[in-house]
Amino acid sequence: MAITIRHGVNNPSLEGLAGLSVGEIRRRVKDLLNMSGAEEARLNGVPADDDATVNDGNALEFVKVAGEKGVAA
């Protein structure tokens, strides 16, 4: 089973990544998805750190975090 990875308009389903950490997957797909490396990772819609393990069928999304209204800088 594949892992779906989302970043902007890119949405590939990739095989062979199950059991790897978010950080390792980030390193492997950074160039493929034209990522800066500073994106926030979300695993199945929940924020995840680079140590989280990704399993078959999971959805991993890398999003650029923008400012939030009402939050002091």
C-alpha positions as CSV (number, residue, x, y, z in Angstrom):
1,M,0.0,0.0,0.0
2,A,1.2,3.5,-0.8
3,I,1.6,6.6,1.3
4,T,0.0,9.8,-0.1
5,I,2.2,12.9,0.2
6,R,0.8,16.3,-0.4
7,H,2.6,19.6,-0.9
8,G,0.9,22.4,-2.7
9,V,-0.5,21.1,-6.0
10,N,1.7,17.9,-5.8
11,N,-0.1,14.8,-4.5
12,P,1.9,11.7,-5.3
13,S,1.2,8.2,-3.9
14,L,4.6,6.6,-3.2
15,E,5.5,3.1,-2.4
16,G,8.4,1.9,-0.2
17,L,8.2,4.6,2.5
18,A,6.2,2.8,5.2
19,G,8.1,2.5,8.4
20,L,10.2,5.6,7.8
21,S,10.1,8.7,9.9
22,V,8.5,12.0,8.7
23,G,12.0,13.5,8.7
24,E,13.4,10.8,6.5
25,I,10.5,11.1,4.0
26,R,10.9,14.9,4.0
27,R,14.6,14.4,3.0
28,R,13.8,11.9,0.3
29,V,11.0,14.0,-1.4
30,K,12.3,17.5,-0.8
31,D,13.6,17.9,-4.3
32,L,10.8,16.0,-6.0
33,L,8.2,18.2,-4.4
34,N,10.3,21.4,-4.6
35,M,10.1,21.9,-0.9
36,S,12.1,24.4,1.2
37,G,12.4,22.0,4.1
38,A,10.7,24.5,6.5
39,E,7.2,23.2,6.0
40,E,5.1,21.8,8.9
41,A,4.3,18.1,8.6
42,R,0.8,16.8,9.2
43,L,0.2,13.1,9.4
44,N,-3.4,12.1,8.8
45,G,-4.3,15.8,9.3
46,V,-2.5,16.1,12.7
47,P,0.7,18.1,13.2
48,A,3.6,15.6,13.4
49,D,7.3,16.0,14.3
50,D,10.1,14.6,12.2
51,D,10.4,11.5,14.5
52,A,6.9,10.3,13.9
53,T,6.6,7.0,12.0
54,V,4.6,6.9,8.8
55,N,2.7,3.6,8.1
56,D,1.0,2.2,5.0
57,G,-2.1,4.0,4.0
58,N,-1.2,7.2,5.9
59,A,-1.5,10.7,4.4
60,L,1.5,12.9,4.9
61,E,1.1,16.6,4.1
62,F,3.8,19.3,4.1
63,V,2.3,22.8,4.5
64,K,3.7,26.3,4.6
65,V,2.6,27.9,7.8
66,A,1.5,31.4,7.4
67,G,0.7,34.1,10.0
68,E,-2.5,33.7,12.0
69,K,-4.8,36.7,12.6
70,G,-4.6,38.0,16.2
71,V,-1.3,36.4,17.0
72,A,1.4,38.7,18.1
73,A,4.7,38.4,16.4
